[in-house]
Amino acid sequence: MKKIVASLVTSLALIGAAPSHAQAPAADPAATAAARELFDSMNYRQMMIGAMQQMSQGLGVSMRAGAEAGIKNNPNLSADDKQKALARMEAELPRVIKTLQDVMGDPTLVDEILAETVPLYARTFTADELKQVTAFYRTPVGAKMLTSMPKLMGEGMQLGQQIVQRRIGPLMQKLQQEQAK
């Protein structure tokens, strides 16, 4: 179980990990100000809080499904060992899920993401480009896009998970069959 939890936590960390920008050039102050204005126009803070809440809500189901599949499909465990492992998982999983949900629900997490994302945008776009994007988000179509984005992202993530599961499921079975030989 500890290996399963460790691999799930590592996977979550890697999903959110960004490549390191060692010695990244300083952003233009005008572009930095424009990036902050863009994020304000996007209601970025609320959007990120909503995204974190969505991820947090689905975390338990995802972790349970992954751990359960790992246990049930382990050819090295007897039926009795699988039942014991499932019971341990059920006992330990709520604590692990709660801990991860607490991290994802920490309001300073969004502050930290925002603090590091603004300079990224400011290095990538000019102040004028950022102002153009901001102007778009202040139009009715831009506003609709922003209000629709969390739902679209959530549904898109679900679709992506379903597609990946369809591909990985048979692959995992094949690998386990080969390992059992």
Contacts in CASP RR format, 6 or more apart in sequence:
PFRMAT RR
TARGET T0000
AUTHOR 0000-0000-0000
METHOD contacts of the structure
MODEL  1
MKKIVASLVTSLALIGAAPSHAQAPAADPAATAAARELFDSMNYRQMMIG
AMQQMSQGLGVSMRAGAEAGIKNNPNLSADDKQKALARMEAELPRVIKTL
QDVMGDPTLVDEILAETVPLYARTFTADELKQVTAFYRTPVGAKMLTSMP
KLMGEGMQLGQQIVQRRIGPLMQKLQQEQAK
1 67 0 8 1.000
1 85 0 8 1.000
1 88 0 8 1.000
1 89 0 8 1.000
1 92 0 8 1.000
4 66 0 8 1.000
4 67 0 8 1.000
4 70 0 8 1.000
4 71 0 8 1.000
4 89 0 8 1.000
5 63 0 8 1.000
5 67 0 8 1.000
5 92 0 8 1.000
5 93 0 8 1.000
5 96 0 8 1.000
8 63 0 8 1.000
8 66 0 8 1.000
8 67 0 8 1.000
9 96 0 8 1.000
9 100 0 8 1.000
12 100 0 8 1.000
18 116 0 8 1.000
21 120 0 8 1.000
24 119 0 8 1.000
24 123 0 8 1.000
25 123 0 8 1.000
27 35 0 8 1.000
27 119 0 8 1.000
27 122 0 8 1.000
27 123 0 8 1.000
28 122 0 8 1.000
28 126 0 8 1.000
28 127 0 8 1.000
30 127 0 8 1.000
31 121 0 8 1.000
31 122 0 8 1.000
31 123 0 8 1.000
31 125 0 8 1.000
31 126 0 8 1.000
31 127 0 8 1.000
31 130 0 8 1.000
32 118 0 8 1.000
32 119 0 8 1.000
32 122 0 8 1.000
33 127 0 8 1.000
34 122 0 8 1.000
34 125 0 8 1.000
34 127 0 8 1.000
34 128 0 8 1.000
34 130 0 8 1.000
34 131 0 8 1.000
34 134 0 8 1.000
35 118 0 8 1.000
35 119 0 8 1.000
35 121 0 8 1.000
35 122 0 8 1.000
35 125 0 8 1.000
35 130 0 8 1.000
36 118 0 8 1.000
37 130 0 8 1.000
37 131 0 8 1.000
37 134 0 8 1.000
38 121 0 8 1.000
38 130 0 8 1.000
38 133 0 8 1.000
38 134 0 8 1.000
38 137 0 8 1.000
39 45 0 8 1.000
39 114 0 8 1.000
39 117 0 8 1.000
39 118 0 8 1.000
39 121 0 8 1.000
41 134 0 8 1.000
41 137 0 8 1.000
41 138 0 8 1.000
42 137 0 8 1.000
42 146 0 8 1.000
43 146 0 8 1.000
44 114 0 8 1.000
44 117 0 8 1.000
45 110 0 8 1.000
45 114 0 8 1.000
47 146 0 8 1.000
47 149 0 8 1.000
47 150 0 8 1.000
48 110 0 8 1.000
48 113 0 8 1.000
48 114 0 8 1.000
49 107 0 8 1.000
49 110 0 8 1.000
50 150 0 8 1.000
51 150 0 8 1.000
51 153 0 8 1.000
52 104 0 8 1.000
52 105 0 8 1.000
52 109 0 8 1.000
52 110 0 8 1.000
53 104 0 8 1.000
53 105 0 8 1.000
54 150 0 8 1.000
54 153 0 8 1.000
54 154 0 8 1.000
55 104 0 8 1.000
56 100 0 8 1.000
56 101 0 8 1.000
56 104 0 8 1.000
56 105 0 8 1.000
59 97 0 8 1.000
59 100 0 8 1.000
59 101 0 8 1.000
59 104 0 8 1.000
60 93 0 8 1.000
60 97 0 8 1.000
62 161 0 8 1.000
63 93 0 8 1.000
63 96 0 8 1.000
63 97 0 8 1.000
63 100 0 8 1.000
64 89 0 8 1.000
64 93 0 8 1.000
67 89 0 8 1.000
67 93 0 8 1.000
68 86 0 8 1.000
68 89 0 8 1.000
69 172 0 8 1.000
71 77 0 8 1.000
71 82 0 8 1.000
71 85 0 8 1.000
71 86 0 8 1.000
71 89 0 8 1.000
72 82 0 8 1.000
72 86 0 8 1.000
73 172 0 8 1.000
73 173 0 8 1.000
73 176 0 8 1.000
74 82 0 8 1.000
74 85 0 8 1.000
74 176 0 8 1.000
75 176 0 8 1.000
75 177 0 8 1.000
75 179 0 8 1.000
75 180 0 8 1.000
77 85 0 8 1.000
103 109 0 8 1.000
121 130 0 8 1.000
122 130 0 8 1.000
125 133 0 8 1.000
136 142 0 8 1.000
137 143 0 8 1.000
137 145 0 8 1.000
137 146 0 8 1.000
END
